[in-house]
Amino acid sequence: MFKKSAFFVLILNFIFAAAFSQEAIITANEYFKSVSEKYGTIKDYLANVDIVVDKENMKAELTYLSPDKVRFDFSQPNNQVIVFNGETLTIYLPGSAAVLTQSANSGDGTKAANLATSEGLSLMRRYYSVSYETSQEAVPLEEGSEEMVVRLVLWRRTTAEAFRYIKLSINPETKLIRRVEAVTPNNVSYMMSFSDYEVNQGLTAQRFSYDIPSAANVYDNFMFSE
């Protein structure tokens, strides 16, 4: 009897030791919440962004100031600018010598640009369900890459959302978004790759003031113009 009891104790000790030595299981929702909380600590940041819309490539420097100011200064196409100062969305298209403006009282005009922010992530949690693409284990950013990321997939809850699904690649150490891939119901794909983050640099709202070039044609409220 003593030998059997000692054997069972040994087995139980082994089971508990193995259980506590394993990595804790974190649900996709919990992981996504931790990313959102990380962005909640960010007052401002700068980052380089490579953007691919279908097969069109763009490059920009992204500037963000909490809670809702966003600016893209493009190097490809050269000199193109997108700015949202919290009240007005302004887009400068140098190739057309045109400036498009849109008042955005509800902030809807910045949802896409605002994804890599605490506010944007909160919206995603509300309108999309979250899962791991495969598991909570980090995987290569892309085939052949040595950079490891945690990959989440966000599936829209209703057909009213602009994207059918969104994939997020997240740096497991910094909890910063490395890549966003989004696909519309019409299978138009968008990809934004973020790099060279500079966080909490003490940026001010002045960076989001934009002087419209005097030679540009201005089209106000372009989203609702006939």
C-alpha positions as CSV (number, residue, x, y, z in Angstrom):
1,M,0.0,0.0,0.0
2,F,2.8,2.4,0.9
3,K,4.5,1.8,-2.4
4,K,1.3,2.5,-4.3
5,S,0.6,5.7,-2.4
6,A,4.1,6.9,-3.0
7,F,3.8,6.1,-6.7
8,F,0.5,8.1,-7.0
9,V,2.1,11.1,-5.1
10,L,5.0,10.9,-7.5
11,I,2.7,11.0,-10.5
12,L,0.6,13.9,-9.1
13,N,3.8,15.9,-8.4
14,F,4.9,15.2,-12.0
15,I,1.5,16.3,-13.4
16,F,1.5,19.6,-11.4
17,A,5.1,20.4,-12.2
18,A,4.4,19.9,-15.9
19,A,1.2,21.9,-15.8
20,F,2.9,24.9,-14.1
21,S,5.9,24.8,-16.3
22,Q,3.9,25.2,-19.4
23,E,3.3,28.6,-20.9
24,A,0.0,30.1,-19.7
25,I,-2.8,29.9,-22.2
26,I,-3.9,33.4,-23.3
27,T,-7.1,33.7,-25.3
28,A,-7.1,35.8,-28.5
29,N,-9.4,38.3,-26.9
30,E,-7.1,38.7,-23.9
31,Y,-4.1,39.1,-26.1
32,F,-5.9,41.7,-28.2
33,K,-6.9,43.5,-25.1
34,S,-3.3,43.6,-23.9
35,V,-2.3,45.2,-27.2
36,S,-5.1,47.8,-26.9
37,E,-3.9,48.6,-23.3
38,K,-0.3,49.0,-24.6
39,Y,-1.5,51.6,-27.2
40,G,-3.5,53.3,-24.3
41,T,-0.1,54.2,-22.8
42,I,1.1,55.9,-26.0
43,K,0.6,59.6,-26.2
44,D,2.3,60.0,-29.6
45,Y,4.4,58.1,-32.1
46,L,6.3,58.3,-35.4
47,A,6.6,55.3,-37.7
48,N,7.5,54.5,-41.2
49,V,4.7,52.8,-43.1
50,D,4.8,50.8,-46.3
51,I,1.4,50.6,-47.9
52,V,0.2,48.2,-50.6
53,V,-3.3,48.7,-52.1
54,D,-3.8,45.7,-54.4
55,K,-0.5,46.1,-56.4
56,E,0.0,49.8,-55.8
57,N,2.9,50.5,-53.4
58,M,3.2,53.6,-51.3
59,K,5.5,54.8,-48.5
60,A,5.0,57.4,-45.8
61,E,6.0,58.7,-42.4
62,L,3.1,58.3,-40.0
63,T,2.7,60.8,-37.1
64,Y,0.1,60.2,-34.4
65,L,-1.0,62.3,-31.4
66,S,-3.5,60.9,-28.9
67,P,-6.5,60.8,-29.1
68,D,-7.3,61.4,-32.7
69,K,-4.7,63.3,-34.7
70,V,-3.0,61.4,-37.6
71,R,-0.7,62.5,-40.4
72,F,0.8,60.7,-43.4
73,D,3.7,62.4,-45.3
74,F,4.3,60.4,-48.4
75,S,7.6,59.8,-50.1
76,Q,5.8,57.6,-52.7
77,P,3.8,59.2,-54.2
78,N,6.2,62.1,-53.5
79,N,4.8,65.0,-51.4
80,Q,1.3,63.5,-51.0
81,V,-0.2,64.3,-47.6
82,I,-3.1,63.0,-45.6
83,V,-3.9,64.9,-42.3
84,F,-6.6,64.5,-39.8
85,N,-6.4,67.2,-37.1
86,G,-9.3,65.9,-35.0
87,E,-11.9,67.9,-36.9
88,T,-11.0,67.9,-40.6
89,L,-9.6,65.3,-43.0
90,T,-7.3,66.9,-45.6
91,I,-5.8,65.1,-48.5
92,Y,-3.2,66.7,-50.8
93,L,-2.8,65.1,-54.3
94,P,0.2,66.8,-55.9
95,G,-0.2,65.0,-59.2
96,S,-3.7,66.5,-59.6
97,A,-2.9,69.8,-57.8
98,A,-5.9,69.1,-55.7
99,V,-6.8,69.3,-52.0
100,L,-9.7,67.3,-50.7
101,T,-11.2,68.2,-47.4
102,Q,-13.9,66.6,-45.3
103,S,-15.4,67.6,-41.9
104,A,-15.5,64.5,-39.7
105,N,-17.6,65.3,-36.7
106,S,-17.9,61.6,-35.7
107,G,-14.4,60.7,-36.7
108,D,-15.7,58.1,-39.2
109,G,-13.3,59.4,-41.8
110,T,-10.3,58.3,-39.9
111,K,-11.3,54.7,-38.9
112,A,-8.9,53.1,-41.3
113,A,-6.0,55.3,-40.5
114,N,-6.8,55.1,-36.8
115,L,-6.4,51.3,-36.4
116,A,-2.9,51.5,-34.9
117,T,-4.2,53.5,-31.9
118,S,-6.0,52.7,-28.7
119,E,-9.2,54.2,-30.0
120,G,-9.0,52.3,-33.3
121,L,-8.4,49.0,-31.5
122,S,-11.3,49.6,-29.2
123,L,-13.5,50.0,-32.3
124,M,-12.2,46.8,-33.8
125,R,-13.0,44.9,-30.6
126,R,-16.6,46.2,-30.8
127,Y,-17.3,45.4,-34.4
128,Y,-15.0,42.4,-35.0
129,S,-14.5,39.0,-33.4
130,V,-10.9,38.0,-32.6
131,S,-9.1,34.8,-33.0
132,Y,-5.5,33.6,-33.5
133,E,-4.6,32.7,-37.1
134,T,-3.1,29.5,-35.8
135,S,-2.1,29.7,-32.2
136,Q,-0.7,32.0,-29.6
137,E,2.8,31.0,-30.6
138,A,4.9,33.6,-32.5
139,V,5.4,32.8,-36.2
140,P,7.5,34.4,-39.0
141,L,6.2,37.7,-40.3
142,E,6.3,36.2,-43.8
143,E,7.9,33.2,-45.5
144,G,11.6,33.2,-45.0
145,S,11.6,36.0,-42.4
146,E,13.5,35.7,-39.1
147,E,11.2,38.3,-37.5
148,M,8.6,36.7,-35.3
149,V,5.1,38.0,-34.7
150,V,1.8,36.9,-33.1
151,R,-0.9,36.8,-35.7
152,L,-4.5,37.7,-35.0
153,V,-7.5,37.6,-37.3
154,L,-10.5,39.9,-36.8
155,W,-13.7,38.8,-38.5
156,R,-16.5,41.3,-39.0
157,R,-19.7,40.7,-36.9
158,T,-22.1,42.3,-39.5
159,T,-22.0,43.0,-43.2
160,A,-22.0,46.7,-42.4
161,E,-18.3,46.8,-41.7
162,A,-15.9,47.9,-44.5
163,F,-13.6,44.9,-44.2
164,R,-14.5,41.3,-44.4
165,Y,-11.5,40.4,-42.2
166,I,-8.4,42.1,-40.8
167,K,-5.1,40.3,-39.9
168,L,-2.8,41.8,-37.4
169,S,0.9,40.9,-37.0
170,I,2.1,42.0,-33.5
171,N,5.6,42.2,-32.1
172,P,5.3,39.9,-29.0
173,E,7.9,41.9,-27.0
174,T,6.7,45.5,-27.6
175,K,3.0,44.7,-28.3
176,L,3.2,47.1,-31.2
177,I,1.5,46.4,-34.5
178,R,4.0,45.4,-37.2
179,R,1.5,44.8,-40.0
180,V,-2.1,45.2,-40.8
181,E,-3.7,43.2,-43.7
182,A,-7.4,44.0,-44.5
183,V,-9.7,42.6,-47.2
184,T,-13.0,44.1,-48.4
185,P,-16.1,42.1,-49.4
186,N,-15.0,42.8,-53.0
187,N,-11.6,41.2,-52.3
188,V,-9.7,44.5,-52.5
189,S,-6.7,44.1,-50.2
190,Y,-4.8,46.6,-48.1
191,M,-1.6,46.1,-46.3
192,M,0.2,48.5,-44.0
193,S,3.6,47.5,-42.6
194,F,4.9,49.7,-39.7
195,S,8.6,50.0,-38.7
196,D,11.0,52.2,-36.8
197,Y,8.5,53.3,-34.2
198,E,9.5,56.3,-32.0
199,V,7.1,56.4,-29.1
200,N,6.2,59.3,-26.8
201,Q,8.4,61.9,-28.3
202,G,6.4,64.9,-26.8
203,L,4.8,65.8,-30.2
204,T,2.3,68.7,-30.2
205,A,-0.8,69.5,-32.2
206,Q,1.2,72.0,-34.3
207,R,2.5,69.1,-36.4
208,F,-1.1,68.5,-37.7
209,S,-1.6,72.0,-39.1
210,Y,-1.4,72.0,-42.8
211,D,-1.0,75.0,-45.1
212,I,-2.9,74.3,-48.4
213,P,-0.7,75.1,-51.4
214,S,-1.9,78.3,-53.1
215,A,-1.9,76.7,-56.6
216,A,-4.1,73.7,-55.5
217,N,-7.8,73.4,-56.3
218,V,-9.8,72.8,-53.1
219,Y,-12.7,70.4,-53.0
220,D,-14.6,70.6,-49.7
221,N,-16.7,67.8,-48.3
222,F,-15.5,65.6,-51.1
223,M,-17.1,62.4,-49.6
224,F,-20.6,63.8,-50.1
225,S,-20.1,66.0,-53.2
226,E,-22.3,65.2,-56.2
